[in-house]
């Protein structure tokens, strides 16, 4: 689990997966091939309105919750 930082949830997701993989974020596919980064950031900008979002990204199931906590697990 990792909290999203001030750069936004979308950037935090990419950095978290890259750290887990031991690669540079630029080595991963663009997030916008899986989910809209702008929509993801907008959803979690106001925590009072956010819920939980789950999506696939680069072979991982990513979940972001209303506290901007990010969890990943390998997709099957």
Residue, then its C-alpha position, 0 to 999 in steps of 0.5 A: x500500500x502506498x499513499x498518493x503524493x501531491x503530484x496526483x494519483x495517476x503519477x503515484x500509480x505509475x511510480x508505485x508500479x515502476x518501483x515494484x517492478x524495479x524499472x523506470x516509470x518511462x519503461x511502463x506503458x502509458x497509463x492512458x492506455x488503461x485509464x484516463x489520468x485526468x479523470x483519475x486525478x479529478x476523482x481523487x482531488x476531492x476526497x469527500x466525493x471519491x470512492x474506490x476505483x479498481x483497474x488493470x495497469x501493466x499486468x497489475x490490478x490497481x486499487x485506489x481508495x478514498x484515502x488516496x491509498x494505492x494497492x497493487x496485485x498481479x493480475x491473473 
